[in-house]
Amino acid sequence: MTEEHEVTAVPEASEIWMGALPPVADGGVQRPRIGIGGISIESSTFSPHISGDEAFTIRSGAELRAYYPFLDDGRELAEAADWVPLTHGRSLPGGAVDPETYRRMKQAIVDGIRLHGPFDGFFFDIHGAMSVVGMEDAEGDLAVAVREALGPDTLVSTSMDLHGNVSETLRDAVDLLTCYRMAPHEDWLNTKERAVWNLLARLRGEHGGDVLRRRPYTAWVGVPVLLPGEKTSTRLEPARGIYAELPRIEALPGVVDASVWIGYAWADEPRCQAYVVVTGDDRELIAREAERVARRFWEAREEFVFVARTGSLDEAVERALAPDARHPYLISDSGDNPTAGGAGDVTWTLAHLLERAELTGSERTTLVASIFDPAAVAAAVAAGVGASVTVSAGAGVDDGPHGPVRISGTVFSITHGDPDAGTQVVLAVGGLHAVITERRKPFHHLQDFRMLGLEPTTADIVVVKIGYLEPELYDLAADWTLALTPGGVDQDLLRLGHRRLRPGVYPFDSSGTPELTAVVVRRGEEESLS
């Protein structure tokens, strides 16, 4: 048992990848004014969770600028423009956004643009998989509102998650698009830097004085494939090879950026599918390259496999208990992964683990993270460290797979002050240590466990609500299984019940072969190249 203690924050490391900016050309904008704003959340429409005001961290002004290390004082990008950070809302993935919460965040961005504009450029920082109750293309709606407030001349550069969606509406409202090239998203901050670098380069370049020519062409191809991220990790082929194409394309003369979106599998909206987008000044080249990558993606659609060995929860546990198993053995409770949009309080896995005498005995140590339930946390805190308690926990939001779970055990530790989880408690049932949090929290880092008095490196089994393992967990695992458990981000997409996807999206509909012809647009111009 451990004593109550406070959380020590763990800083995130970041690398800065982009090189020096080009010099300001004749006609270029010497020191542009650039606004910053956006909303970032990944929303499962199959989860009953609703993401309201409490789900979002709102940053504005100096706090928003500080969110981007590449805009720290003294850095070239910081000194190249007058930055006007407006407002940005960011949430852990979850359920669809409450319409009023969305309306308030959207209005704050629009009001900021009108109050602080005009701008030469705008850094539009979004995810691409935000669902709002009653809407089917939230980012498209937000992009149109931002464009209307900015006016036609402001150059808009958009940074996205590769699990986002690029609808025609979003595509036509912005000028530059880019997304992550790694899954797991180790390059998330580098991608935002790339979006800003591209924006500044266009404003400084030879087209800077010509508002129309300042905008690159966008070659866009929708690829009717929709797969979970756990089948499209860039650690494995074919995703690894497809994404390796992008830097090579970007280096071609006449190309600004090349990106591939996997799309978001756990929303039932017509925009949900894969996309290839190449931007640049050479229309024929960018169309050809976008179509080539799109064909490669389509032709590989049946080759995508899960990033790890999969199985039922029982199969995963049996593998972890096998005499020749290597430890720590990690098990992904993938159906309720909160970083993909799961509610985070599905109890199905924990309930089954508590029924296993091999896990609740004293021979081995099992860590299970986590479910959230503020009432259960409060009861454990009231009892105190070392007390025996019985609590009913979880399934307050998503009780579809299993109702609340009854836990009788000892209060192993109490930890206050986590910025995401609030207060956290660990209940020990023999060697099984169940983590219960006051609020939703993903467990990605070793410190997430260590702050609770748990040591994952010496545990026999570690069960985490996650899909593919984030880097620290990946390094921790001597072996692992991706358990195909139920929840709002179920890996078995066909049993979720999508009804509103476009016709022909694989693997839901294999009735035809798409043309995969690039649509090439520049705001004010649009045509299809055969």
N, C-alpha and C positions, 0 to 999 in steps of 0.2 A: 504494500500500500504506500501511497505517497501523500504528502501534505498538499493543502490548497496552495496554488501559486499563480502568478500573473504571467501573461503571455509575453514572450520576447519576439518582436517582429523579425521576419526573415526577409532581407532585401532581395530583389530579383536582379540578376545580372543581365546586362544587355550588351550586344556588340553593335558597332556602327559600321556598316558595310559600304556605303556609297562613297565614290571618290569626289574630287573637286568639281565644283560647278563650272560650266563653260563661262567664258568672259561675256560681259554684256556687249551684244552686237549693236551696230547702227540700227536705230529704230526699236531696240529692246527697252524694256522697262528697267530703269536703273535701280530703283528701290521700291518695289511694289507693296501695296497694302494688301494683306492676306488675312481673311477671316478664318476661323476654325469653329466647327460645330458638327453635331451628329448624334445618333443614338445607336447603341450597340447591345443587342441581345439575340440569342438563338432561342426560338420558341417552338415547343412541341404542341401541335394541335391535338395530340392524342393523350396529353396529360390534363387532368382536371385542375391543375395549378393555374392560378391567375396571377400574373406579375403586375402588382400595383406600385404605388409610390414607394413603398418600403423596399422594393426589390432593387431600386436604382440608386447608384451613387452619382450625384450631379456635381460636375466640376465646371467652373467658370473662371474667367479672368486669369490671374497669375497661377492659381491652382491648376487650371486646365493646361496652361503652357508648360508647367513643371511636369506634367504627365508624360511629356515627350522629351527625353534626354537630349535628342539631337537639336533641340531648340534652347539648350542651356546657353547662357551668356558665354561668348567667346568662340562658339562653334560657327563654322562658315554659314550653315543654313540659317542660324539665328540672326546673323549680322546682315544677311542678304535681303531682308524684307522688314517691313513694319508689321509685326504680328498682332492680330486683334482676336484673342481667344474669346469666343462668345459663350456658348454653353454646350455641354456634352453629357448625355446620360448613359451610364454603363451598368449592366446587370449581369449576374451569373445567368447562364441559360436557365430556362424555366418554361412555364406554360405561356399561353397567349397573353398579350399585354392588355390591361384594362383600358378601354377606349378613352376614358377621361385622363388617365395617366399619360397616354400617348399624346392626346390633344394638348395638354399643358406643356410637355417637353417640346413638341413641334412648334407651338406658339412662341415659346421662349426663344427658340432659334430664329424664327421669322422676325420677331420683334427686335432681336439683337442686330440682325442684318439691317433692318430699316433704321435703327437708331444709330448704328456705328458705320454704316456704309457711306459712300460706295467703296467697292473693293476691286482691285485688279484680278485677284485670285481668291479661291476659297478651297480650303482643305476639308473635304466632306468625309468624316470618319464614321463608317457604319459597319455593321456585320453582314447583312444581306439575307438573314433568315429570321427577321423579326415578323412575327404574326401578331395582329391586333384583332381582338374580338370584333366580328362583323366586317372585316376587310379581307382582301385576298392578295394585296401587293402593298404592304405597308411602306417598304423602302421606296417604291415607285411614287407613292403618294407624298412621302417626305421630300423626295428629290424634286418633284414638280413644285411643291410649295417653296423650297429653297431657291429654285431657279426663278420663280415668279418674283420673289423678294429681291434677288440679286440683280435681275435684269439680264438681257441677252449677252452683254459684252464680257461679263466676268467669267474667267476660266476656272472651271471646277474640276479638281482632282480628287478621286474617290479611292479610299483604301477599304478593302473588304477581307473577310474570312473566306477561305476556299470552299467552305461549306455553305456559302451564301448562294443567292440566285440573282441572275442578271436579266430581269424582265426587259421587254422592249421599252416600257415606260421609263425605267431607270436609265437604261442605255441612252435614250434620246434626250434626257435632261442634263447629263453631265458631259464632260469633255475627255477626261482621262480616267481609266479604270485599271486597278491592279489588285492582286490578292496574294495571300500566302502561297508559298511553294513547298511547304513542309507540313506533314502531318505525322506526329504531333507538331504543334505550331511553334517550333523553336525560333522561327523567323518573324514572329508577329510584329515586333517593334521595327525590325529592318524593313518590313513591307510598308509601314507607315512612313518611314524615312524615304523610301523609294517614291511613294506618292508625292511627297513634298518636293523631293529633288526634281522629279519630272515636271511638276508645276512650275518651279522656279526656272528650270532650263528652258521651258517654252516661253515664259515671260521675258527672259533675258535674250532669247535667240533672235535670229535674223527676221523672224516673222512677227516680232513683238509689236511693231507699229501697225500691223495689218490684223485687225481683230478676227477676221474670218480665217486667214491663213495661220494664225496663231493656234487655232484648234486643229489637232490632228484628225485624220480619218479613223474611224473605228470599224474593224471587220469583226462581225459577231456571228457565231454559229451556235444554235441550240442543238445539243446532242441528247436525244431521247433515251437517256440512261439515268437511273436513280438508284444509288447504292449507299449503304451505310459507310460512315468514315472508317469503321473497323475493317472494311474490305478494300479500302483505297489508301491505306497508309503508304506514304512515300518511302518507308523503310523497305518495301517489297516491290517487285515487279507485278503488274505492268505500270503501276502509278509512278514508280521510281524513274523508269525510262521516259515516260511521257513528260514528267516535270523537268527532267534533265534537258529536254528540247528547248525550254523556254529561254534560258540565258543565251543559247546559241542564236535563237531567232531575234532576241532583243539586240544582239550585237550587229545585226545586219544593217547596212546603210538604208535609211528610210524608215526604220522601225523605232518606235519609242518604247513600247512595252508589249509583252506577251504573257497571257495568263490563262489558266484553266480552273474553272469552278466545278467541283464535284456536285454541288447542289445540296439541299438539305432534305434528308429522307423522312424526317418525322413530322412534316407538315403536309396537310392535304390541300394543296393549292396548285392551280394550273402552271405557275411559274417554276415549280420544283422539278429540276432536271439539271443535267450538266451543261456547261457552256465553255466555249473557247472564244477569247477576245484578243485580237492583236491590234494595236494602235500605231499609227505612223503617217508619214507623208506620201509613201509609195503605195497607191491604192491597189494595184495589181499584186504587188508582193505581199502585202498584209493579208489580202483575201486568199491568196494561194497558201500561205503558211497556216492561216486559221483553218482552212479546209483540210489541209494535210494532217494537222494535229487532231482535228475532229474525227477524221476517218480512222486514224490510229486508235483513238479512244473507243469509237464504236466497234471496230473490229476486235478489240481486246475485251469487250464487255463480259464475255463468259470466262475470262481468265482471272478476273479479280477474285481473290480468296481472302479469308479472314487472316488477320495479322498474327494469329496464334492458333494453337490447337483449341478447338471448341468442344463443347459437350454440355450435358445437363449439369445442374448443380451437384447432384449425387455423383455423377461421373467425375466431376472436378475434385470433389472431396475424396473419393476413392483413390484417385491418382496422388493426391497430397498425402494420403495415409499409407501408400504402398511402401513396403520395406526398402525399396531402392529409390524412393523419392528424395529429391534434393531440396534443401530448405535454405532460406525461407521460400515456401511455395505460395505464389500469389494467385488469387482467384478474382476475376473481374465479375462483379454483380452488374452485368451490362444493361439489363432492362430498365434500371432505375438510375442511370448515370446522370447526375445533376449537371455535368458539364456538356451534356448533349440536349438537355431540356427535361430530364426526368424530375419528378417531384422531389425526390430525395428522402421520402419517408415511407416508401414501400417496404413492408416488413416480411415479405414472402421468404427471402433468403435467411434473414436472422431467425425467423421462426423454425425453419427447417434445420438450421445449424444447432439450435438449442435442443433439438430432439436427438442429436447424435451424442451418445454417451462417450464416444471416443474423444469428443471435443470438450465436453464439460467435466471430464475427469482431470486428474492432476498430472498426467504423464506428459502432456504437451501444452504449448501456448498458442492460442489462436486469437488474432486481433480482428475485429469486425467493425469497419467504419463505413458509414454511420447512418443513423436515422435522427431526425430532429423532432423534438416534442418538448415545448417549454414547460408543460405541467410535470412531465416525468423528471426533467432536470430539476425543477423546483423541489420536488419530493426528495430527490437524492441529496440536494444541498441542505434541506432541512434536517435530514437524518445525519449527515456528516460523514467524513471519511472514516472507514472502518465499520460503519453500521450495516446491519442486514436489512434489506428493503425488498419489497415487492412492488413493482410499478407496471402500469399498462402504458405502452409507448408506441408511437408511430401510427400511420394510416389515417392521420387527421386530414390529409389532403387527398392522397390516392389510396383508397381502400379496395380498389378493384381486385388485385391479385390475392390480398389477404388482409384481414382486419388487424386491429391493434395486437401487439404481441405482449404476452405476460412474462416479465423477467423477475426472477427471485434470485438475488445475489448480494454481494458485498460491494459497498461503495469504495472503489479502488482509488479514485482521484477526483478532484474537483478543480477545474481551471477556469478562471474568470478572464474576461477582457479581450477575447478574440474579436477582431473587427468584423469578421464574417459570421462566425458561429455564436458569438456572445459567450455565455457560460457553457462549458462542456463537462460532462461527467463520464466516468468509465465505471461500468458495473461488471464485476467479475463473477462468473458462474463457473466455479472450478477454474480450469485453464482458459476458458473462453472469456475474452474481454470485449464487451459491447460498448461502443462509443455512442453516446446520445448527446445531441447538441441542442441549444436553444433555438438556433436558426439554421437554415440550410448551409452546408459547407462541403466542398469537394476536398478530398484528401489526396494530395499530389506529391507532398514532400515528406522526407523523413522527419523533419522538425514538426510536422503536423501531429505525428505520434509522440515524439519525444517531449513536446510541451505538456503532454498528458501523463508523463511518467512511464510511457511504453517505449520499448526498444525494438523496432521492427527487424533489425539485423539479426537478432537472436530468437525471434519468433519462429515457430514451425510453420504456421499458416497465417497469411494476411489476406483478408477479404475486403475489397474496396469497391464502392459504387463508381465504376469507371468502364470505359470500353477498352481501347488500346492503352497501354501503360504509358504514362508520362515519363520523361527521362529518368528521374530519380527512382521511380518505382521499377522501371525497366532494368536499371542497373542493379537494383536490390534483388530482383527475382532470380533465384537459382533455376526455377522453372515456373511455368504458369499455364493456366487455362482460362480462356474467355468463356465464362458460363453463360449459356443462352437462357437467361432468366426473364420473367415477365415484367412489364412496366410500360411507361409512356414512351420509351425509346427502345422498344423491343427490336432486337436484331433480325427477327423473322418478320420482314416487312409485309409479307403477304397475309399474315394473320392480323395485322393492324386494321385493315379495312379502308384503304385509300379509295376514294370515290370521285375525286375532282381533278385528277391529273389529266394532262393532255393525252389524246389517243396515241398509242404506239410506244409508250415509255416502257423500256425494259427494266425489270423482269415482269412487270405487271401485264404487259401486252406485247406479244412478240409477233404481231400480225403483218408487219411490213418492214421495208428497208427505207430509211430516211434519205433525202437528197443531200443533206449536209452542205448546202450552198451558202456561202457567206453573204450576209447583208452588210453593205458598206455604207456608213453614214457619217456625215459631219453636220452638226446642228444647222438646219436649214436646207440640207441636201440629203437625199436618200435614194438609193437604187440597189438592186440586186445584181451581182456580177455572176454570170454563168461560167 
